[in-house]
Amino acid sequence: MDHDLRLVYFPVRARGEPVLLLLVDSGVPFDLEEIPLVTWAQWKKTRQITNDKFPYSALPVLHARHKVTPNEPKAFVFAETSAVLTYLDETLDPAGTTLERELPLEVRVRIQMVKEAALFAMVRILGMSGSSEWLAPPQRTTIWGIVNRYLRDTENALSELESSIRVVPLETDRLRGMTSAVATTISLVTQVFPPIRGMLRNDGEYKRCGKLWIAVLERPRIAAYWKENKIEAKPWSITEYGTAEWIAKAAVSFDHPQQKL
């Protein structure tokens, strides 16, 4: 099918990154529009944030246009990262590919569970970034607990899914929304807690999570786009304390012991 895709988000990583991973990896042309926070605030004051352009008055949104009848293209606007990923999972699949909706119900539900858990963990962590002390003790201990539980539960969920689908994508596989959501959240938590990288190694307790994460970031289109656009240096949130520099500084200042909480 023909694609006409435009991703709209703030100039940060966060909830837009799982969508960006899918778009970049697909090789399908797309536009990325990044709206500065000051512009968004001005639009809110002047009531330019309307449902036809920004459903639920939120970002990210995806503008898409495709044929719903043989001769009539129709424009769509989607909000909410999970919904956008679901749409792309189906519309970006090459002809002949097994669609997620064709999998057994139990498998589809488990895939949705892993995807939603990744997005929830990311939003929960970044929701704390409004304070300059969000990465300092005692808040850091709270975040470590969230991260450790998330990785443990995701490792178990991926293990259960392995009997039904390939959870670590091959280079020839099409990237999935579940995979991109998990990879994004792991990218965040490894920046917040760099020692976690050791737990993601092949001999670590979260080895499936680690294999999935590396497999995504090493995909040729993603690796090239990340390098060209310096994604690793971009802020994670819209607050001044969610920048890559701030997070790195906190990691050096408050290295947390690797313990199970």
GIHU-V718258 format. One record per residue. N is the residue number from 1. OMEGA is omega in radians with two decimals (999 if undefined). Layout:
n->N omega->OMEGA
n->N omega->OMEGA
This chain:
n->1 omega->3.08
n->2 omega->-3.13
n->3 omega->3.03
n->4 omega->-2.92
n->5 omega->3.08
n->6 omega->3.10
n->7 omega->-3.14
n->8 omega->-3.13
n->9 omega->3.02
n->10 omega->3.12
n->11 omega->3.12
n->12 omega->-3.10
n->13 omega->2.99
n->14 omega->-2.99
n->15 omega->3.09
n->16 omega->-3.02
n->17 omega->3.10
n->18 omega->3.11
n->19 omega->3.14
n->20 omega->3.11
n->21 omega->3.14
n->22 omega->-3.10
n->23 omega->-3.12
n->24 omega->-3.07
n->25 omega->-3.09
n->26 omega->-3.06
n->27 omega->3.12
n->28 omega->3.10
n->29 omega->3.09
n->30 omega->3.06
n->31 omega->3.05
n->32 omega->3.11
n->33 omega->3.14
n->34 omega->-3.07
n->35 omega->3.10
n->36 omega->-3.10
n->37 omega->-3.14
n->38 omega->3.10
n->39 omega->3.12
n->40 omega->3.13
n->41 omega->3.11
n->42 omega->3.10
n->43 omega->3.12
n->44 omega->3.14
n->45 omega->-3.09
n->46 omega->3.06
n->47 omega->3.10
n->48 omega->3.12
n->49 omega->-3.07
n->50 omega->-3.06
n->51 omega->-3.14
n->52 omega->3.12
n->53 omega->-3.08
n->54 omega->3.11
n->55 omega->-3.10
n->56 omega->3.09
n->57 omega->-3.03
n->58 omega->3.01
n->59 omega->0.12
n->60 omega->2.95
n->61 omega->3.08
n->62 omega->3.02
n->63 omega->-3.12
n->64 omega->3.12
n->65 omega->3.09
n->66 omega->-3.07
n->67 omega->3.04
n->68 omega->2.98
n->69 omega->-3.06
n->70 omega->-3.01
n->71 omega->-3.01
n->72 omega->3.05
n->73 omega->3.12
n->74 omega->3.14
n->75 omega->3.11
n->76 omega->3.00
n->77 omega->-3.12
n->78 omega->2.98
n->79 omega->3.13
n->80 omega->-3.05
n->81 omega->-3.10
n->82 omega->3.13
n->83 omega->3.12
n->84 omega->3.12
n->85 omega->3.11
n->86 omega->3.11
n->87 omega->-3.11
n->88 omega->3.10
n->89 omega->-3.09
n->90 omega->-3.02
n->91 omega->-3.13
n->92 omega->-3.13
n->93 omega->3.06
n->94 omega->3.10
n->95 omega->3.12
n->96 omega->3.13
n->97 omega->3.06
n->98 omega->-3.13
n->99 omega->3.14
n->100 omega->-3.10
n->101 omega->3.14
n->102 omega->3.11
n->103 omega->3.08
n->104 omega->-3.08
n->105 omega->-3.12
n->106 omega->3.13
n->107 omega->3.13
n->108 omega->-3.14
n->109 omega->3.12
n->110 omega->3.07
n->111 omega->3.12
n->112 omega->3.14
n->113 omega->-3.12
n->114 omega->3.13
n->115 omega->-3.11
n->116 omega->3.14
n->117 omega->3.11
n->118 omega->-3.13
n->119 omega->-3.14
n->120 omega->3.14
n->121 omega->3.14
n->122 omega->-3.12
n->123 omega->3.13
n->124 omega->3.14
n->125 omega->-3.09
n->126 omega->3.07
n->127 omega->3.11
n->128 omega->-2.96
n->129 omega->3.12
n->130 omega->-3.12
n->131 omega->3.12
n->132 omega->-3.11
n->133 omega->-3.01
n->134 omega->3.14
n->135 omega->3.11
n->136 omega->3.04
n->137 omega->0.06
n->138 omega->-3.12
n->139 omega->-3.13
n->140 omega->3.10
n->141 omega->3.10
n->142 omega->-3.13
n->143 omega->3.10
n->144 omega->3.10
n->145 omega->3.10
n->146 omega->-3.09
n->147 omega->-3.10
n->148 omega->3.11
n->149 omega->3.14
n->150 omega->-3.12
n->151 omega->3.12
n->152 omega->-3.10
n->153 omega->3.12
n->154 omega->3.07
n->155 omega->3.13
n->156 omega->-3.12
n->157 omega->3.11
n->158 omega->3.10
n->159 omega->3.13
n->160 omega->-3.12
n->161 omega->-3.05
n->162 omega->-3.13
n->163 omega->-3.07
n->164 omega->-3.12
n->165 omega->3.05
n->166 omega->-3.06
n->167 omega->3.06
n->168 omega->-3.01
n->169 omega->2.94
n->170 omega->3.14
n->171 omega->-3.13
n->172 omega->3.12
n->173 omega->3.00
n->174 omega->-3.13
n->175 omega->-3.11
n->176 omega->3.13
n->177 omega->3.10
n->178 omega->-3.09
n->179 omega->-3.12
n->180 omega->3.11
n->181 omega->3.12
n->182 omega->-3.12
n->183 omega->3.13
n->184 omega->-3.12
n->185 omega->3.09
n->186 omega->3.06
n->187 omega->3.12
n->188 omega->-3.02
n->189 omega->3.08
n->190 omega->3.02
n->191 omega->3.13
n->192 omega->3.14
n->193 omega->-3.12
n->194 omega->3.14
n->195 omega->3.13
n->196 omega->3.13
n->197 omega->3.11
n->198 omega->3.14
n->199 omega->-3.14
n->200 omega->-3.14
n->201 omega->-3.10
n->202 omega->3.12
n->203 omega->-3.12
n->204 omega->-3.10
n->205 omega->3.11
n->206 omega->-3.01
n->207 omega->3.12
n->208 omega->3.08
n->209 omega->-3.12
n->210 omega->3.14
n->211 omega->3.12
n->212 omega->-3.10
n->213 omega->-3.13
n->214 omega->-3.13
n->215 omega->3.13
n->216 omega->-3.05
n->217 omega->-3.14
n->218 omega->3.09
n->219 omega->-2.95
n->220 omega->-3.11
n->221 omega->-3.14
n->222 omega->-3.14
n->223 omega->-3.13
n->224 omega->-3.13
n->225 omega->-3.13
n->226 omega->-3.13
n->227 omega->-3.10
n->228 omega->-3.07
n->229 omega->3.07
n->230 omega->-3.07
n->231 omega->-3.10
n->232 omega->-3.11
n->233 omega->-3.10
n->234 omega->3.07
n->235 omega->3.06
n->236 omega->-3.11
n->237 omega->-3.08
n->238 omega->3.13
n->239 omega->-3.14
n->240 omega->-3.12
n->241 omega->3.13
n->242 omega->3.14
n->243 omega->3.10
n->244 omega->-3.13
n->245 omega->-3.11
n->246 omega->-3.13
n->247 omega->3.14
n->248 omega->3.13
n->249 omega->3.13
n->250 omega->3.14
n->251 omega->3.11
n->252 omega->-3.05
n->253 omega->-3.01
n->254 omega->-3.14
n->255 omega->-3.04
n->256 omega->3.09
n->257 omega->-3.14
n->258 omega->3.13
n->259 omega->3.12
n->260 omega->3.11
n->261 omega->999
